[in-house]
């Protein structure tokens, strides 16, 4: 992150105590995920239809900008398995920008969200995210929906969060449910069989309640199992980042066929690649030139 985006301020890693030394060795701060400042624990996230840790880390991201002392008003939340690529930073990826219509100093800060849609996602596991969390958003806030249900997803493994928007989100949810936000979030996850997404909820909320504070863009990224190999031989040019899910790293090649791929890239090439995997590479080139995709 620091190499790609030197303008970033504090980099905070929220993880177990055993990760403290590793975080500090690379110049990041460490906050224990078991610290007393969090109003919930992994035990509170049990029996939700998904791993407790998966739900717990979603809540950590939403609460961190509000509870960690001294953080800026605008915070980039990023999954631990995201690897930003240095040329992306040189291309000037700005997670936040000031509204140019109001002047450099007086304008509101606008958050730039990465999304993908049904046209830019190849036939890999990520396409499930287009509809997987549609029901969760109105379960948390009845009447609120994703901007484009089943056609667009904000599950891009990072999000630009703003304290003022988070405060409004928590306040509205707590007033609606009469309980703390994390409890309403947890209960909604249970009602949806574990299909919960902090990214979809926040993105939907800001797009509907504060449309002047949000923009969307389609940054190309790749889901990979071997991130070191992908750095040496990128699966596509001009990628912004890799997502290297831990559960993919030791799967056999056969099981990775529908899990790895490039999102927000050249979808035709990705479809051809998927169809011709384990065949002569020239077949992929022939299919692309054929105009079938």
C-alpha positions in Angstrom: 0.0 0.0 0.0 2.7 2.5 0.9 4.7 1.8 -2.3 1.6 2.2 -4.5 0.0 5.1 -2.7 2.6 7.1 -0.8 -0.1 9.8 0.0 -1.8 7.4 2.4 -1.5 8.4 6.1 -1.7 5.8 8.8 -1.8 2.1 7.8 -3.5 0.1 10.5 -3.7 -3.7 10.5 -6.5 -5.3 12.6 -5.5 -8.8 13.4 -4.7 -11.3 16.2 -2.0 -10.5 18.6 0.4 -12.9 16.9 0.4 -10.6 13.8 1.6 -7.6 15.7 5.3 -8.0 15.0 4.8 -8.6 11.3 2.6 -5.5 10.9 5.0 -3.3 12.8 8.0 -4.7 10.8 6.6 -3.1 7.6 5.8 0.2 9.3 2.1 -0.4 10.0 0.2 -0.1 13.3 -1.4 -3.1 14.8 -4.7 -3.2 16.6 -5.7 -6.4 18.3 -8.9 -7.9 17.0 -9.6 -8.9 20.6 -9.1 -5.4 22.0 -11.7 -4.1 24.4 -12.7 -1.2 22.1 -14.7 -3.6 19.9 -18.3 -4.0 21.3 -18.6 -7.5 19.8 -16.5 -10.7 19.7 -16.3 -13.7 17.3 -18.6 -15.5 19.7 -21.3 -13.0 19.0 -21.2 -14.0 15.3 -21.8 -17.7 15.8 -24.7 -19.6 14.2 -25.2 -17.1 11.4 -24.9 -19.5 8.5 -21.3 -18.5 7.7 -18.0 -18.7 9.5 -18.0 -16.5 12.6 -14.7 -15.0 11.7 -16.0 -13.9 8.3 -18.8 -12.0 9.8 -16.6 -10.6 12.6 -14.1 -9.1 10.2 -16.9 -7.4 8.3 -18.0 -5.7 11.5 -14.4 -4.7 12.3 -14.2 -2.8 9.0 -17.4 -0.9 9.6 -16.5 0.0 13.2 -12.8 0.7 12.9 -13.1 4.3 11.4 -15.3 5.2 14.3 -13.5 3.5 17.2 -9.8 3.7 16.5 -8.6 6.9 18.0 -7.2 9.6 15.7 -8.1 8.1 12.3 -8.8 10.5 9.4 -12.4 11.3 8.4 -11.9 9.3 5.2 -10.5 5.7 5.5 -9.7 3.0 3.0 -10.8 -0.4 4.2 -9.0 -3.2 2.5 -9.2 -7.0 2.8 -5.9 -8.7 3.9 -5.7 -10.8 0.8 -5.6 -7.8 -1.6 -2.2 -7.1 -3.3 -2.0 -3.6 -4.9 0.2 -3.3 -8.0 2.7 -0.5 -8.2 1.8 0.6 -11.7 -1.7 1.2 -10.5 -0.5 3.8 -8.1 1.4 5.5 -10.9 -1.8 5.6 -12.8 -3.2 7.8 -10.0 -5.9 5.8 -8.4 -7.6 8.2 -6.0 -9.9 6.7 -3.4 -11.1 10.1 -2.4 -11.3 13.4 -4.2 -12.7 16.9 -3.6 -15.7 18.1 -5.6 -14.0 20.3 -8.2 -17.2 22.4 -8.5 -16.8 23.7 -4.9 -13.1 24.6 -5.0 -10.1 22.6 -3.8 -10.4 23.6 -0.2 -14.2 23.9 0.3 -15.6 21.0 -1.8 -17.1 17.9 -0.3 -15.0 14.8 -0.3 -16.2 12.2 -2.8 -15.4 8.5 -2.4 -14.6 6.5 -5.5 -16.0 2.9 -5.4 -14.9 0.0 -7.4 -17.8 -2.1 -8.7 -18.3 -4.7 -11.4 -21.4 -5.7 -13.4 -22.7 -8.7 -15.3 -21.0 -7.5 -18.5 -17.6 -7.2 -17.0 -17.4 -10.5 -14.9 -16.4 -13.7 -16.7 -18.0 -17.0 -15.8 -16.1 -17.5 -12.5 -17.1 -17.8 -8.9 -17.1 -14.0 -8.5 -20.2 -13.7 -10.6 -22.2 -15.1 -7.7 -21.6 -11.8 -5.9 -23.8 -10.0 -8.4 -26.9 -11.4 -6.6 -25.7 -13.2 -3.5 -26.3 -10.3 -1.2 -29.4 -8.7 -2.8 -31.6 -9.7 0.1 -29.2 -8.7 2.9 -29.4 -4.9 2.2 -33.2 -4.5 2.7 -33.0 -7.0 5.6 -30.7 -4.5 7.5 -32.7 -1.5 6.3 -36.1 -2.2 4.9 -36.7 0.0 1.8 -33.0 0.2 0.9 -31.8 -1.8 -2.1 -28.6 -2.2 -4.0 -28.5 0.4 -6.9 -28.7 -2.4 -9.5 -29.8 -5.6 -7.9 -28.4 -8.8 -9.5 -26.6 -6.7 -12.1 -23.8 -4.8 -10.1 -21.7 -5.7 -7.1 -19.5 -3.6 -4.8 -17.8 -6.7 -3.5 -14.4 -5.6 -4.8 -12.4 -6.4 -1.6 -11.8 -2.8 -0.5 -14.0 0.3 0.1 -13.5 4.0 0.7 -15.4 4.7 4.0 -16.3 8.1 5.4 -17.0 8.6 9.1 -20.0 10.9 8.5 -21.6 8.3 6.3 -20.9 5.5 8.8 -22.4 7.5 11.6 -25.5 8.1 9.6 -25.7 4.4 8.7 -25.4 3.2 12.2 -27.8 5.7 13.5 -30.5 4.8 11.0 -30.1 1.1 11.5 -30.2 1.4 15.3 -33.3 3.6 15.3 -35.0 1.2 12.9 -34.2 -2.0 14.9 -34.0 -0.6 18.4 -30.7 -2.4 19.0 -27.0 -1.8 18.4 -25.9 -1.8 14.7 -23.7 -4.9 15.1 -26.6 -6.9 16.5 -28.9 -5.8 13.7 -26.2 -6.7 11.1 -25.6 -10.1 12.8 -29.4 -10.8 12.9 -29.8 -9.9 9.3 -27.0 -12.2 8.4 -28.8 -15.0 10.2 -32.0 -14.3 8.4 -30.2 -14.4 5.1 -28.4 -17.7 5.8 -25.0 -16.0 6.2 -25.2 -14.1 2.9 -24.0 -10.8 4.4 -21.8 -8.1 2.9 -20.5 -5.0 4.6 -19.4 -3.6 1.2 -22.9 -4.0 -0.4 -24.6 -2.5 2.6 -22.3 0.6 2.8 -22.2 1.2 -1.0 -26.0 0.9 -1.2 -26.5 3.3 1.7 -24.1 6.0 0.4 -25.5 5.8 -3.1 -29.1 6.3 -1.9 -28.6 8.6 1.0 -25.6 10.6 0.0 -25.4 10.3 -3.8 -23.2 13.4 -4.1 -20.5 11.7 -2.0 -20.0 8.6 -4.2 -18.8 7.7 -7.7 -18.2 4.3 -9.2 -15.5 3.0 -11.5 -14.6 -0.4 -12.9 -11.0 -1.1 -11.8 -9.6 -4.3 -13.4 -8.5 -6.9 -10.9 -7.6 -10.6 -10.9 -8.6 -13.4 -8.6 -5.5 -15.6 -8.3 -4.4 -18.6 -6.3 -0.6 -18.0 -6.8 0.0 -14.3 -6.3 3.7 -14.6 -6.6 3.4 -16.4 -10.0 0.9 -13.8 -11.1 3.3 -11.0 -10.3 5.9 -12.6 -12.6 3.3 -13.4 -15.3 0.2 -11.1 -14.9 -3.0 -12.7 -16.2 -3.9 -9.4 -18.0 -2.3 -6.0 -18.5 -2.9 -2.9 -16.5 -4.5 -4.6 -13.5 -5.0 -2.5 -10.3 -4.7 -5.4 -7.8 -4.8 -9.1 -7.2 -7.1 -10.9 -4.8 -5.4 -14.0 -3.4 -7.9 -15.8 -1.3 -6.3 -18.2 1.2 -8.8 -20.9 0.4 -7.6 -21.0 -3.3 -3.9 -21.3 -2.6 -3.6 -25.0 -2.3 -6.4 -26.2 -4.7 -5.5 -28.4 -7.6 -5.6 -26.8 -11.1 -8.9 -28.5 -12.0 -10.7 -26.9 -9.1 -9.3 -23.4 -10.0 -10.8 -23.4 -13.5 -14.0 -21.5 -12.4 -12.4 -19.6 -9.5 -9.5 -17.6 -11.0 -10.0 -14.9 -13.6 -9.9 -11.2 -14.4 -12.9 -8.9 -13.5 -13.4 -5.6 -15.2 -11.0 -6.6 -17.9 -11.5 -8.0 -21.4 -14.4 -10.3 -20.8 -14.2 -11.8 -24.3 -10.7 -12.9 -23.7 -11.6 -14.3 -20.3 -14.5 -16.4 -21.8 -12.2 -17.7 -24.5 -9.5 -18.5 -21.9 -12.1 -20.3 -19.7 -13.3 -22.4 -22.7 -9.8 -23.3 -23.9 -8.0 -24.0 -20.6 -5.9 -27.1 -20.9 -6.1 -26.9 -24.7 -3.6 -25.5 -27.3 -3.1 -21.7 -26.6 -3.7 -21.0 -30.3 -7.3 -22.1 -29.8 -8.0 -19.2 -27.5 -6.6 -16.7 -30.1 -8.7 -18.3 -32.8 -11.9 -17.9 -30.8 -11.1 -14.3 -30.0 -10.5 -13.4 -33.6 -13.6 -15.2 -34.7 -15.9 -12.5 -33.3 -17.9 -15.1 -31.4 -17.4 -13.2 -28.1 
